[in-house]
């Protein structure tokens, strides 16, 4: 099995949000062809939401309500980190994905 860590890096200095879960859980969320889908792995809720024009993928830490949402359209970047929104063209925030061998 593999573990996946997903987060947001601010100004190449610190992680604002990071969630760690089983790669099987994250992949199952991304594979679902549904309007809304959620799956919980430990204290992290991985979710996918489809609107008319955009697919969002996100994480929510159930312990402290940390929230991260990415647009999955292949054109724009992130959408939300905590209370900061509209990050499509941000030069300060980066998406970060690590895959770890167990």
PyMOL commands that set and color helices and strands:
alter all, ss='L'
color gray80, all
select helices_A, chain A and resi 23-31
alter helices_A, ss='H'
color red, helices_A
select strands_A, chain A and resi 2-10+14-22+36-41+44-50+55-61+67-71+78-81+84-85+93-101
alter strands_A, ss='S'
color yellow, strands_A
deselect
rebuild
show_as cartoon
